[in-house]
């Protein structure tokens, strides 16, 4: 495969390093030439399990968001370029999927056997075998079919977050301590750390797939899914509209939101990730503000004119972009701050109650009242999306007043951060 590597060096200079690593990796098919697989529903045989374990022992390639951006800028998206990118994903994605499937299968204390977690693991195994059994895309026709399959896999994984949340609720809530650790027979397992790894990897897989799909559908101002001049304040404006919409559906009103600071700044980034972070944080702030003032002064008819507004401040530093979201929703108790990132803490009631409400309304033909919060995943997943490419998210709270959330976004051109 030296000739292919040489062609990759010429056509894809920014992806050369990970592709060269792919070229020297041993092939499972060469190591086990007589193994045949008949099912793609999961690892249903010892041979299937062996194949997954083989790939799970391999390390994922290091490819940065900056490399993806520069590669997209420097190419004309020719068929040969897309072909090389598809061949890279054909080798890389099974490694990432296998590592997560292995970890899901090895979860302790019976968690790996819950129906929801088992379903998620089977989904990862099925996606692994779909890619492994697809021929190496060495023609334009195969590359197009491979891309269609990737898009189907991406859609199939859209509900993984809800399935994992249900898996947590299949455990006895009393087995989760205040630090978010799973307790069994006096032993602890930090399930939050596992979920951090799991969701960080999920973000990486979806970025790699999404980037390749969107290179087939070029849009003005975008390199794949990366917007060349992404304006955080503009993205925040859309998130405000979305959050206010469901807040009004839930409470018949919503607080106003003020945008302050450097609202005109731009940087290359993935707007979808920014929207997710803004939307989740603004939902939390709006719910906290409305519920606080209705609780403290129930005789007042609260609306956008008399509820204290939420403030979003934008600032651009030398190393990163900083954004602060401030509300007057009453804040979070100090005893709750330790559990903010545990996937089991929420100020909106029991997650199990929220899931039951959602399932009940879906059974009646569709959710009629949107659930503003309660799944305990929004805040930690927002931090995952921020950290995925070198940023971070911090929470400071003053009980009796409100909460400030600081979002830090790494400038794509200033720091190389590996796609997780």
TAQUIPE-V594854 format. One record per residue. N is the residue number from 1. RES is the residue in one letter. PHI is phi in degrees with one decimal (none if undefined). Layout:
BEGIN
N_RES_PHI / N_RES_PHI
END
This chain:
BEGIN
1_X_none / 2_X_-65.3 / 3_X_-63.5 / 4_X_-64.4 / 5_X_-64.4 / 6_X_-64.1 / 7_X_-67.1 / 8_X_-63.5 / 9_X_-61.8 / 10_X_-77.6 / 11_X_-88.7 / 12_X_-134.9 / 13_X_-61.2 / 14_X_-79.7 / 15_X_-106.0 / 16_X_-61.2 / 17_X_-58.6 / 18_X_-63.6 / 19_X_-71.1 / 20_X_-64.9 / 21_X_-62.4 / 22_X_-62.6 / 23_X_-66.8 / 24_X_-98.1 / 25_X_-70.9 / 26_X_-69.9 / 27_X_-87.7 / 28_X_-63.2 / 29_X_-62.7 / 30_X_-73.3 / 31_X_-75.5 / 32_X_-129.8 / 33_X_-69.1 / 34_X_-96.6 / 35_X_-80.2 / 36_X_-126.2 / 37_X_-124.8 / 38_X_-111.4 / 39_X_-127.7 / 40_X_-120.6 / 41_X_-90.6 / 42_X_144.0 / 43_X_-82.6 / 44_X_-101.5 / 45_X_-146.3 / 46_X_-61.9 / 47_X_-65.5 / 48_X_-60.6 / 49_X_-61.5 / 50_X_-62.0 / 51_X_-65.1 / 52_X_-63.0 / 53_X_-63.1 / 54_X_-60.8 / 55_X_-74.2 / 56_X_-66.9 / 57_X_-79.3 / 58_X_-87.2 / 59_X_-90.1 / 60_X_-66.4 / 61_X_-69.4 / 62_X_-93.4 / 63_X_-134.4 / 64_X_-94.6 / 65_X_-63.2 / 66_X_-64.9 / 67_X_-63.1 / 68_X_-60.7 / 69_X_-67.3 / 70_X_-67.1 / 71_X_-62.3 / 72_X_-63.7 / 73_X_-69.7 / 74_X_-93.4 / 75_X_-115.6 / 76_X_-97.5 / 77_X_56.8 / 78_X_-66.9 / 79_X_-59.6 / 80_X_-64.4 / 81_X_-64.4 / 82_X_-63.6 / 83_X_-64.2 / 84_X_-65.3 / 85_X_-64.1 / 86_X_-64.2 / 87_X_-65.7 / 88_X_-60.7 / 89_X_-66.8 / 90_X_-60.7 / 91_X_-91.2 / 92_X_-82.2 / 93_X_-61.3 / 94_X_-58.4 / 95_X_-63.7 / 96_X_-67.8 / 97_X_-67.8 / 98_X_-65.1 / 99_X_-63.0 / 100_X_-73.4 / 101_X_-62.3 / 102_X_-62.4 / 103_X_-68.1 / 104_X_-62.0 / 105_X_-71.4 / 106_X_-99.9 / 107_X_-59.9 / 108_X_-86.3 / 109_X_59.8 / 110_X_81.7 / 111_X_-63.3 / 112_X_-67.2 / 113_X_-101.2 / 114_X_-65.7 / 115_X_-59.5 / 116_X_-68.6 / 117_X_-66.4 / 118_X_-61.0 / 119_X_-63.3 / 120_X_-66.0 / 121_X_-61.8 / 122_X_-60.8 / 123_X_-64.4 / 124_X_-66.1 / 125_X_-65.6 / 126_X_-63.7 / 127_X_-64.4 / 128_X_-57.8 / 129_X_-72.9 / 130_X_-62.1 / 131_X_-72.9 / 132_X_-62.4 / 133_X_-88.5 / 134_X_-81.2 / 135_X_-58.5 / 136_X_-58.3 / 137_X_-69.8 / 138_X_-113.4 / 139_X_-146.0 / 140_X_-62.2 / 141_X_-63.2 / 142_X_-66.0 / 143_X_-64.1 / 144_X_-65.3 / 145_X_-65.4 / 146_X_-63.3 / 147_X_-65.2 / 148_X_-61.0 / 149_X_-65.0 / 150_X_-61.0 / 151_X_-64.1 / 152_X_-65.4 / 153_X_-63.1 / 154_X_-58.3 / 155_X_-67.7 / 156_X_-62.1 / 157_X_-90.2 / 158_X_-64.2 / 159_X_-100.0 / 160_X_-60.0 / 161_X_-58.5 / 162_X_-64.9 / 163_X_-66.1 / 164_X_-66.1 / 165_X_-61.1 / 166_X_-65.8 / 167_X_-60.4 / 168_X_-62.9 / 169_X_-77.0 / 170_X_-73.6 / 171_X_-86.4 / 172_X_-68.5 / 173_X_-59.7 / 174_X_-71.6 / 175_X_-91.2 / 176_X_-107.5 / 177_X_-82.7 / 178_X_-66.6 / 179_X_-95.2 / 180_X_80.2 / 181_X_-91.9 / 182_X_-81.2 / 183_X_-107.5 / 184_X_-151.0 / 185_X_51.5 / 186_X_79.1 / 187_X_-102.2 / 188_X_-116.8 / 189_X_-135.1 / 190_X_-80.2 / 191_X_-68.3 / 192_X_-62.9 / 193_X_-65.7 / 194_X_-61.7 / 195_X_-64.6 / 196_X_-58.8 / 197_X_-63.8 / 198_X_-62.5 / 199_X_-72.3 / 200_X_-63.9 / 201_X_-64.3 / 202_X_-61.1 / 203_X_-59.8 / 204_X_-61.4 / 205_X_-62.5 / 206_X_-68.4 / 207_X_-67.9 / 208_X_-61.5 / 209_X_-67.7 / 210_X_-61.6 / 211_X_-62.9 / 212_X_-66.1 / 213_X_-61.5 / 214_X_-74.8 / 215_X_-65.5 / 216_X_-79.1 / 217_X_-128.9 / 218_X_-59.6 / 219_X_-120.6 / 220_X_-63.7 / 221_X_87.4 / 222_X_-125.0 / 223_X_-112.9 / 224_X_67.6 / 225_X_-96.2 / 226_X_-93.2 / 227_X_-83.3 / 228_X_-68.5 / 229_X_-128.5 / 230_X_-72.9 / 231_X_-106.8 / 232_X_-53.8 / 233_X_-65.3 / 234_X_-67.0 / 235_X_-62.4 / 236_X_-61.0 / 237_X_-59.5 / 238_X_-66.7 / 239_X_-64.5 / 240_X_-61.4 / 241_X_-59.5 / 242_X_-66.1 / 243_X_-67.6 / 244_X_-64.7 / 245_X_-61.1 / 246_X_-75.1 / 247_X_-65.6 / 248_X_-67.5 / 249_X_-65.6 / 250_X_-83.0 / 251_X_-115.9 / 252_X_69.3 / 253_X_-159.1 / 254_X_-157.1 / 255_X_-67.8 / 256_X_-75.7 / 257_X_-129.2 / 258_X_-104.3 / 259_X_-100.5 / 260_X_-132.5 / 261_X_83.5 / 262_X_-84.0 / 263_X_-80.1 / 264_X_-97.4 / 265_X_-64.7 / 266_X_-136.0 / 267_X_-160.4 / 268_X_-70.0 / 269_X_-163.1 / 270_X_-95.1 / 271_X_-62.2 / 272_X_-59.1 / 273_X_-69.4 / 274_X_-62.4 / 275_X_-61.2 / 276_X_-59.4 / 277_X_-62.2 / 278_X_-59.2 / 279_X_-60.9 / 280_X_-64.9 / 281_X_-69.9 / 282_X_-67.8 / 283_X_-57.3 / 284_X_-60.2 / 285_X_-65.5 / 286_X_-63.3 / 287_X_-62.0 / 288_X_-62.5 / 289_X_-65.5 / 290_X_-62.2 / 291_X_-67.6 / 292_X_-62.9 / 293_X_-74.0 / 294_X_-68.6 / 295_X_-72.4 / 296_X_-79.1 / 297_X_-135.5 / 298_X_-66.9 / 299_X_-83.1 / 300_X_-89.2 / 301_X_-88.8 / 302_X_-80.9 / 303_X_-149.8 / 304_X_-62.7 / 305_X_-80.1 / 306_X_-122.0 / 307_X_-75.2 / 308_X_-64.5 / 309_X_-71.4 / 310_X_-90.6 / 311_X_-110.5 / 312_X_-123.8 / 313_X_-111.4 / 314_X_-111.4 / 315_X_-144.2 / 316_X_-113.7 / 317_X_-103.1 / 318_X_-71.5 / 319_X_-99.2 / 320_X_-152.2 / 321_X_-102.7 / 322_X_-116.6 / 323_X_-133.7 / 324_X_-117.6 / 325_X_-109.5 / 326_X_-120.3 / 327_X_-134.5 / 328_X_-113.6 / 329_X_-88.3 / 330_X_98.4 / 331_X_79.5 / 332_X_-118.5 / 333_X_-60.1 / 334_X_-58.3 / 335_X_-65.9 / 336_X_-93.2 / 337_X_-62.3 / 338_X_-65.8 / 339_X_-101.4 / 340_X_-57.0 / 341_X_-105.8 / 342_X_-95.8 / 343_X_65.5 / 344_X_-129.4 / 345_X_-108.0 / 346_X_-150.8 / 347_X_-93.3 / 348_X_-110.0 / 349_X_97.3 / 350_X_-70.0 / 351_X_-61.1 / 352_X_-60.1 / 353_X_-66.4 / 354_X_-66.6 / 355_X_-64.8 / 356_X_-62.4 / 357_X_-62.5 / 358_X_-63.6 / 359_X_-65.2 / 360_X_-64.4 / 361_X_-71.1 / 362_X_-65.7 / 363_X_-67.2 / 364_X_-90.4 / 365_X_108.1 / 366_X_131.2 / 367_X_-64.0 / 368_X_-101.0 / 369_X_-124.1 / 370_X_-64.4 / 371_X_-91.8 / 372_X_-73.2 / 373_X_-164.4 / 374_X_127.7 / 375_X_-90.3 / 376_X_65.3 / 377_X_-108.4 / 378_X_-58.9 / 379_X_-70.5 / 380_X_-62.5 / 381_X_-71.5 / 382_X_-63.5 / 383_X_-66.6 / 384_X_-59.9 / 385_X_-64.4 / 386_X_-71.1 / 387_X_-76.0 / 388_X_-55.6 / 389_X_-128.1 / 390_X_92.6 / 391_X_-94.2 / 392_X_-164.0 / 393_X_-144.4 / 394_X_-128.9 / 395_X_-124.0 / 396_X_-122.7 / 397_X_-133.3 / 398_X_-124.7 / 399_X_-62.3 / 400_X_97.6 / 401_X_-126.5 / 402_X_-179.8 / 403_X_-131.3 / 404_X_-113.8 / 405_X_-117.2 / 406_X_-105.9 / 407_X_-108.4 / 408_X_-114.3 / 409_X_-119.1 / 410_X_-71.4 / 411_X_-69.1 / 412_X_-58.1 / 413_X_-82.5 / 414_X_-102.2 / 415_X_-143.9 / 416_X_-94.0 / 417_X_-120.6 / 418_X_-62.1 / 419_X_-63.4 / 420_X_-65.2
END
